[in-house]
């Protein structure tokens, strides 16, 4: 049996401003650093066999903070990099809604049919992220943390539950939230979803943007 822990990175200023991040290398803000510290402490009771991270620093810094409480360091996996939003990257959601009204509506109703202008679609994310998960369960029998992004985690959760990408918006993944699967006899079993219990004392609403 293996345990897969899907962790979303801590907060950034672009999360707060509802700005599409994508491949932009946005750093954690002060709140995000605190969230990562609390995540590290929360997972410290587990002995992680490995920590994989997106190469973007908001995820990698989160992973490195988690690693301080473990005996293994974080290793970068390009398959966990954030969704390529293409022309939307760096734009606030309100502006995207004005500039790409029809596509914005389609994204929120039929996300599985959308290919971002100059960017990816959700199938692209599923292929590369699932390859990372398959590698992990073939190499490890214990607990492994994958530190990544909202879109990547939602797509992976759909995939591991054998749901297609049309269910993308049926899943919430807050900043700092963790979702856990056991891998038993070739089957992924959801054991915990969007756990932010360790952040409850921060007195701030969490964000799924």
C-alpha positions in Angstrom: 0.0 0.0 0.0 1.1 3.6 -0.7 -0.4 6.8 0.4 -0.5 9.8 -1.9 -0.9 13.3 -0.3 -1.9 16.0 -2.8 -1.0 19.3 -1.2 -1.8 22.7 -2.7 0.8 25.4 -2.1 0.2 28.2 0.3 -1.3 31.6 -0.5 0.2 34.2 -2.9 -0.8 37.8 -3.6 -2.2 36.6 -6.9 -4.6 34.2 -5.1 -5.9 37.1 -3.0 -6.2 39.3 -6.1 -7.9 36.5 -8.1 -5.2 36.7 -10.8 -4.5 33.7 -13.0 -1.1 32.4 -12.2 -0.3 29.6 -14.5 3.5 29.4 -15.3 4.2 32.8 -13.7 6.7 32.2 -10.9 4.7 34.0 -8.1 6.2 33.7 -4.5 4.3 32.9 -1.4 3.1 35.9 0.6 3.5 36.2 4.3 0.3 34.2 5.0 1.3 31.5 2.5 4.6 31.0 4.3 2.7 30.6 7.6 0.4 28.1 6.0 3.3 26.1 4.7 4.9 26.0 8.2 1.6 24.8 9.6 1.4 22.2 6.9 4.9 21.0 7.7 4.1 20.7 11.4 0.8 18.9 10.5 2.5 16.3 8.4 5.4 15.9 10.8 3.8 12.9 12.5 4.1 11.1 9.2 7.4 9.8 7.9 7.3 10.8 4.2 9.2 8.5 1.8 9.4 11.3 -0.7 8.3 14.9 -1.5 7.6 15.8 -5.1 7.0 19.4 -6.1 6.1 21.6 -9.0 9.1 23.6 -10.1 7.3 26.9 -9.5 8.5 28.5 -6.3 5.2 28.9 -4.6 4.9 25.1 -4.6 8.6 24.4 -4.2 9.0 26.8 -1.2 5.9 25.1 0.3 7.5 21.7 -0.3 10.9 22.8 1.1 9.2 24.0 4.3 7.4 20.7 4.6 10.8 18.9 4.1 12.3 20.7 7.1 10.1 18.4 9.3 11.1 15.3 7.4 14.2 13.2 6.7 13.9 13.7 2.9 14.2 16.7 0.7 11.9 18.0 -2.0 12.5 16.9 -5.6 11.2 18.8 -8.6 8.8 17.2 -11.0 7.9 19.1 -14.2 4.7 17.0 -14.5 3.3 18.9 -11.5 3.8 22.4 -12.9 0.7 24.6 -12.9 -1.9 24.8 -15.7 -0.7 26.9 -18.7 -3.4 29.6 -18.9 -1.8 31.1 -22.0 -3.2 34.5 -22.7 -5.1 34.6 -19.4 -1.9 34.4 -17.3 -1.3 37.5 -15.2 -4.8 38.8 -15.7 -7.4 39.3 -12.9 -10.5 37.2 -13.2 -12.7 40.3 -13.7 -10.7 41.4 -16.7 -10.7 37.9 -18.2 -14.4 37.8 -17.9 -14.6 41.1 -19.9 -12.1 40.2 -22.6 -13.0 36.5 -23.0 -16.7 36.5 -22.0 -17.7 33.4 -24.0 -14.6 31.4 -23.2 -14.8 32.4 -19.5 -18.4 31.1 -19.4 -17.4 27.9 -21.1 -14.5 27.4 -18.7 -17.0 27.5 -15.8 -19.6 25.3 -17.4 -17.6 22.9 -19.6 -14.0 23.0 -18.5 -13.2 19.7 -20.2 -13.9 21.4 -23.6 -11.7 24.4 -23.1 -8.2 24.8 -24.5 -6.7 28.1 -23.3 -5.6 30.4 -26.1 -1.8 29.9 -26.2 -2.0 27.4 -23.3 -3.2 23.9 -22.3 -6.4 22.0 -21.8 -7.2 19.7 -18.9 -6.3 16.6 -20.7 -2.8 17.9 -21.1 -2.6 18.3 -17.3 -4.1 14.9 -16.7 -1.5 13.1 -18.8 1.5 14.7 -17.3 0.3 14.7 -13.7 -1.0 11.1 -13.7 2.4 10.0 -15.0 4.0 11.4 -11.8 1.5 9.5 -9.7 2.1 6.3 -11.5 5.8 6.7 -11.1 5.4 7.4 -7.3 3.2 4.3 -6.7 5.7 2.1 -8.6 8.6 3.3 -6.5 7.2 3.8 -3.0 5.1 1.8 -0.5 4.8 4.5 2.2 3.5 8.1 2.2 4.5 10.5 -0.5 3.5 14.2 -0.7 2.9 15.9 -4.1 3.0 19.7 -3.7 1.3 21.3 -6.6 -1.5 23.7 -7.7 -5.3 24.0 -7.8 -5.9 22.9 -11.4 -3.4 20.0 -11.2 -4.8 18.7 -7.9 -8.4 18.9 -9.1 -7.6 17.1 -12.3 -5.7 14.4 -10.4 -8.5 14.0 -7.9 -11.0 13.5 -10.9 -8.6 11.0 -12.5 -7.9 8.9 -9.3 -11.7 8.8 -8.7 -12.2 7.6 -12.3 -14.2 10.8 -13.1 -13.7 12.7 -16.4 -12.6 16.3 -16.4 -16.2 17.6 -16.7 -16.3 17.1 -12.9 -13.5 19.7 -12.4 -15.7 22.3 -10.7 -17.3 19.7 -8.4 -14.1 19.7 -6.4 -12.9 22.4 -4.1 -9.1 22.7 -3.3 -8.2 25.6 -1.0 -4.8 27.1 -0.7 -2.9 24.8 1.7 -5.5 22.1 1.4 -4.5 18.5 1.3 -6.3 15.5 -0.3 -5.2 12.0 0.5 -5.5 8.7 -1.3 -4.5 5.2 -0.3 -3.3 3.0 -3.2 -4.3 -0.6 -2.6 -4.2 -3.4 -5.1 -4.2 -1.0 -8.1 -7.0 1.1 -6.8 -7.0 4.6 -5.4 -9.2 5.2 -2.4 -10.0 8.7 -1.2 -9.4 8.9 2.5 -9.4 12.7 3.1 -10.3 15.7 1.0 -9.4 19.4 1.1 -8.2 19.1 4.7 -7.4 22.6 6.1 -8.1 21.7 9.7 -4.6 22.8 10.7 -5.2 26.3 9.3 -8.4 27.0 11.3 -6.7 29.3 13.8 -5.5 31.7 11.1 -8.7 33.8 11.2 -8.9 34.3 7.4 -11.2 32.8 4.8 -9.4 30.3 2.5 -9.5 30.6 -1.2 -10.2 28.1 -4.0 -9.0 30.6 -6.6 
